[in-house]
């Protein structure tokens, strides 16, 4: 018998959400009236408990320097208003949110696919 097309994931209980993360958005418009995002003083959108799942990393040579990137999935409790124009902060580590997967909202969770920013 073939496996079902959709297999329900195991319940992600609150005890597995072991890190407190902060989701922030840039202020719009610079001091000169531009429309570029200003990350010098970001505003906090949400503080949430989450679980970090490292999926893969890559290294590329750019200008004779090796630059590494890490793709990370953060599983957090479902909430509205999270977009790809925001960043996720885990202590001093900053991630760009590149995709918001909210297909599990009926299970009360969402996945944020992120790329770690270089310092």
Secondary structure as GFF3:
##gff-version 3
##sequence-region A 1 119
A	DSSP	three_ten_helix	14	16	.	.	.	ID=ss1
A	DSSP	beta_strand	19	28	.	.	.	ID=ss2
A	DSSP	beta_strand	37	62	.	.	.	ID=ss3
A	DSSP	beta_strand	65	77	.	.	.	ID=ss4
A	DSSP	beta_strand	86	90	.	.	.	ID=ss5
A	DSSP	beta_strand	93	101	.	.	.	ID=ss6
A	DSSP	three_ten_helix	105	107	.	.	.	ID=ss7
A	DSSP	beta_strand	109	116	.	.	.	ID=ss8
###
